[in-house]
C-alpha cells in the first residue's frame, strides 16, 4: 500500500470498506473509525458479493471483512479480492473470534492480511487498519501459534506449492534468516536485535524477501515458510 494517511508524506486518509451482514455492527465500526483524521469509511457491504463489487468500484485501501455472511461469505470474498495478486490492491482484515481453525486456515490461504477479534477494543481496530494499510501483515502472537498448529498438523498444510524451492534459491542467506524469524512471529525490532542489524535494514530485507517470493505481506510469508518446510516446530 502507498500514499495513505498516517504515513510520512501521506496525501489522503486510509480508505476503508466495511463488510458485515449486521447493520448495527457496521454502524458501530463507522462511528469508531470516522473520528480518526487518517481514516475514511468509503462504503458498506452486507454480504461478500457486494463487498467484492464495491471493492472493484471504490478501490479501498483496507476491507474490514466479516466471515459469516449470507450468500458469498467473507472467505470467498477475500479470495476474489486478492485473486489478481496486485501488490497495490486492498488489504483484507478478517473479523474472527479465533475459535475456528478452519476459518483461520482458509483465510490465510485466501490472502487475508490480518485478523481481528470482534470483541477487541476500538484502539485495536484502529491500529490494525493502520498496520495492514502500511502493507504489514497483522499476526498477534496467539495467532502465530494458531498458524503454526494449523500448518504442522498432519494433513493440514496440503501439498507444497509448485516452484517454491526455486523461489527460495533466490534468497540470500541473510534473507532466509529473516524469513525464518518472520515465520516465527518476530517483529522488525526483534529481528534487528537478534541479527544485530538496524530496523531500517531489516525492513529492507523483509521487503526483498516478499518481492522475491511473490508475497503480499508477512502473513503470506508465514504461510509460505511452513508450507515449504523453511520452519518446523521446535526448530
BASE-92655 format. One line per field, with one value per residue (C-alpha): residue number from 1; x, y, z. Coordinates in nm, 3 decimals, always signed. Example, Ala and Ser with C-alpha at 12.3 -4.5 7.8 and 13.67 -1.06 7.14 Angstrom:
<pts>
resi <- c(1; 2)
xx <- c(+1.230; +1.367)
yy <- c(-0.450; -0.106)
zz <- c(+0.780; +0.714)
</pts>
This chain:
<pts>
resi <- c(1; 2; 3; 4; 5; 6; 7; 8; 9; 10; 11; 12; 13; 14; 15; 16; 17; 18; 19; 20; 21; 22; 23; 24; 25; 26; 27; 28; 29; 30; 31; 32; 33; 34; 35; 36; 37; 38; 39; 40; 41; 42; 43; 44; 45; 46; 47; 48; 49; 50; 51; 52; 53; 54; 55; 56; 57; 58; 59; 60; 61; 62; 63; 64; 65; 66; 67; 68; 69; 70; 71; 72; 73; 74; 75; 76; 77; 78; 79; 80; 81; 82; 83; 84; 85; 86; 87; 88; 89; 90; 91; 92; 93; 94; 95; 96; 97; 98; 99; 100; 101; 102; 103; 104; 105; 106; 107; 108; 109; 110; 111; 112; 113; 114; 115; 116; 117; 118; 119; 120; 121; 122; 123; 124; 125; 126; 127; 128; 129; 130; 131; 132; 133; 134; 135; 136; 137; 138; 139; 140; 141; 142; 143; 144; 145; 146; 147; 148; 149; 150; 151; 152; 153; 154; 155; 156; 157; 158; 159; 160; 161; 162; 163; 164; 165; 166; 167; 168; 169; 170; 171; 172; 173; 174; 175; 176; 177; 178; 179; 180; 181; 182; 183; 184; 185; 186; 187; 188; 189; 190; 191; 192; 193; 194; 195; 196; 197; 198; 199; 200; 201; 202; 203; 204; 205; 206; 207; 208; 209; 210; 211; 212; 213; 214; 215; 216; 217; 218; 219; 220; 221; 222; 223; 224; 225; 226; 227; 228; 229; 230; 231; 232; 233; 234; 235)
xx <- c(+0.000; +0.124; +0.010; -0.230; -0.256; -0.083; +0.248; +0.515; +0.420; +0.070; -0.178; -0.510; -0.676; -0.687; -0.995; -1.188; -1.474; -1.687; -1.825; -2.059; -2.415; -2.515; -2.614; -2.552; -2.201; -2.120; -2.263; -2.053; -1.737; -1.816; -1.866; -1.534; -1.336; -1.473; -1.349; -0.994; -0.842; -0.645; -0.930; -1.226; -1.509; -1.592; -1.868; -2.059; -2.146; -2.390; -2.257; -1.946; -2.065; -2.140; -1.803; -1.624; -1.815; -1.774; -1.403; -1.365; -1.567; -1.431; -1.068; -1.039; -0.703; -0.847; -1.152; -1.275; -1.428; -1.667; -1.651; -2.008; -2.233; -2.525; -2.456; -2.087; -1.910; -1.610; -1.357; -1.471; -1.496; -1.136; -1.022; -1.192; -1.049; -0.691; -0.702; -0.540; -0.228; -0.197; +0.062; -0.126; -0.461; -0.655; -0.553; -0.826; -0.860; -1.066; -1.302; -1.279; -1.325; -1.027; -1.233; -1.246; -0.917; -1.078; -1.166; -0.812; -0.652; -0.893; -0.847; -0.468; -0.490; -0.738; -0.482; -0.603; -0.352; -0.469; -0.713; -0.911; -1.124; -1.477; -1.477; -1.150; -1.109; -1.169; -0.798; -0.703; -0.936; -0.788; -0.430; -0.500; -0.631; -0.323; -0.092; -0.239; -0.271; +0.106; +0.145; +0.235; +0.058; -0.114; -0.041; -0.064; +0.148; -0.155; -0.248; +0.107; +0.074; -0.253; -0.090; +0.193; -0.051; -0.266; +0.018; +0.203; -0.097; -0.083; -0.258; -0.337; -0.081; -0.157; +0.089; +0.369; +0.314; +0.495; +0.801; +0.866; +1.221; +1.327; +1.189; +1.377; +1.701; +1.672; +1.706; +2.043; +2.148; +2.059; +1.717; +1.648; +1.737; +1.491; +1.220; +1.267; +1.233; +0.927; +0.769; +0.831; +0.635; +0.925; +0.876; +1.126; +1.269; +1.312; +1.473; +1.708; +1.815; +1.861; +2.069; +2.243; +2.106; +1.927; +1.549; +1.569; +1.797; +1.558; +1.266; +1.463; +1.538; +1.171; +1.063; +1.313; +1.200; +0.838; +0.929; +1.142; +0.880; +0.592; +0.413; +0.190; +0.283; +0.422; +0.114; +0.172; +0.541; +0.445; +0.222; +0.492; +0.761; +0.557; +0.422; +0.773; +0.944; +1.159; +1.044; +0.938; +0.801; +1.076; +1.347)
yy <- c(+0.000; +0.351; +0.710; +0.654; +0.885; +0.809; +0.774; +1.033; +1.232; +1.090; +1.286; +1.120; +0.913; +0.535; +0.433; +0.155; -0.063; -0.230; -0.576; -0.725; -0.851; -0.681; -0.319; -0.227; -0.370; -0.171; +0.144; +0.088; +0.047; +0.356; +0.565; +0.442; +0.497; +0.825; +1.023; +0.945; +1.208; +0.949; +0.702; +0.738; +0.485; +0.477; +0.218; -0.063; -0.409; -0.655; -0.965; -1.095; -1.049; -0.685; -0.646; -0.770; -0.544; -0.240; -0.310; -0.302; +0.016; +0.212; +0.092; +0.097; +0.054; -0.184; -0.412; -0.495; -0.837; -1.044; -1.421; -1.543; -1.356; -1.472; -1.585; -1.528; -1.546; -1.344; -1.614; -1.648; -1.271; -1.242; -1.496; -1.296; -0.965; -1.091; -1.321; -1.064; -1.069; -0.692; -0.559; -0.227; -0.394; -0.363; -0.539; -0.759; -0.755; -1.053; -1.032; -1.354; -1.499; -1.737; -2.036; -2.195; -2.332; -2.394; -2.023; -1.921; -2.163; -2.073; -1.700; -1.736; -1.929; -1.675; -1.395; -1.212; -0.963; -0.976; -1.097; -0.907; -1.006; -0.871; -0.811; -0.618; -0.254; +0.042; +0.120; -0.228; -0.190; +0.147; +0.027; -0.292; -0.090; +0.132; -0.171; -0.353; -0.027; +0.013; -0.324; -0.511; -0.833; -0.842; -1.160; -1.134; -1.389; -1.606; -1.612; -1.706; -2.004; -2.096; -2.067; -2.296; -2.550; -2.541; -2.582; -2.850; -3.069; -3.389; -3.328; -2.965; -2.792; -2.967; -3.014; -2.757; -2.509; -2.575; -2.358; -2.300; -2.438; -2.228; -1.915; -1.997; -2.032; -1.664; -1.562; -1.468; -1.643; -1.328; -1.303; -1.664; -1.590; -1.302; -1.524; -1.778; -1.510; -1.357; -1.703; -1.737; -1.418; -1.183; -0.810; -0.597; -0.474; -0.829; -0.940; -0.642; -0.730; -1.098; -1.034; -0.720; -0.506; -0.173; -0.179; +0.003; -0.272; -0.539; -0.365; -0.367; -0.738; -0.817; -0.620; -0.808; -1.144; -1.065; -0.941; -1.244; -1.489; -1.301; -1.249; -0.961; -0.936; -1.103; -1.320; -1.484; -1.520; -1.724; -1.948; -1.990; -2.074; -2.352; -2.489; -2.525; -2.652; -2.344; -2.352; -2.655; -2.681; -2.660; -2.583)
zz <- c(+0.000; -0.061; -0.032; +0.258; +0.556; +0.881; +0.696; +0.624; +0.316; +0.307; +0.100; +0.179; +0.450; +0.461; +0.264; +0.440; +0.316; +0.585; +0.504; +0.766; +0.742; +1.069; +1.018; +1.382; +1.367; +1.054; +1.213; +1.525; +1.321; +1.117; +1.432; +1.573; +1.254; +1.126; +1.425; +1.310; +1.081; +0.884; +0.818; +0.584; +0.552; +0.181; +0.180; +0.350; +0.220; +0.380; +0.201; +0.031; -0.324; -0.260; -0.086; -0.397; -0.635; -0.409; -0.373; -0.750; -0.777; -0.480; -0.460; -0.079; +0.092; +0.352; +0.351; +0.702; +0.631; +0.840; +0.783; +0.817; +0.574; +0.356; +0.001; -0.068; +0.268; +0.377; +0.292; -0.068; -0.098; +0.024; -0.237; -0.512; -0.392; -0.365; -0.672; -0.901; -0.686; -0.722; -0.476; -0.476; -0.417; -0.091; +0.227; +0.375; +0.753; +0.866; +1.164; +1.363; +1.709; +1.660; +1.768; +1.424; +1.290; +0.952; +0.926; +1.015; +0.770; +0.489; +0.547; +0.528; +0.205; +0.069; +0.110; +0.422; +0.563; +0.923; +1.184; +1.442; +1.738; +1.714; +2.088; +2.077; +2.170; +1.937; +1.969; +1.845; +1.546; +1.451; +1.490; +1.292; +1.000; +1.004; +1.018; +0.719; +0.524; +0.555; +0.386; +0.705; +0.794; +1.131; +1.326; +1.701; +1.894; +1.974; +1.606; +1.507; +1.741; +1.575; +1.231; +1.339; +1.483; +1.170; +0.922; +1.119; +1.199; +0.988; +0.659; +0.733; +0.519; +0.195; -0.086; -0.111; -0.391; -0.717; -0.772; -0.403; -0.393; -0.694; -0.529; -0.210; -0.405; -0.496; -0.131; +0.012; +0.337; +0.532; +0.365; +0.452; +0.815; +0.808; +0.658; +0.937; +1.203; +1.036; +1.026; +1.399; +1.458; +1.528; +1.478; +1.285; +1.615; +1.743; +1.416; +1.431; +1.785; +1.700; +1.388; +1.521; +1.239; +1.219; +1.187; +0.853; +0.722; +0.847; +0.677; +0.350; +0.388; +0.458; +0.151; -0.066; +0.072; -0.009; -0.358; -0.444; -0.320; -0.479; -0.146; -0.038; +0.328; +0.640; +0.685; +0.348; +0.437; +0.745; +0.534; +0.268; +0.522; +0.683; +0.355; +0.217; +0.530; +0.589; +0.951; +1.153; +1.508; +1.767; +1.509)
</pts>
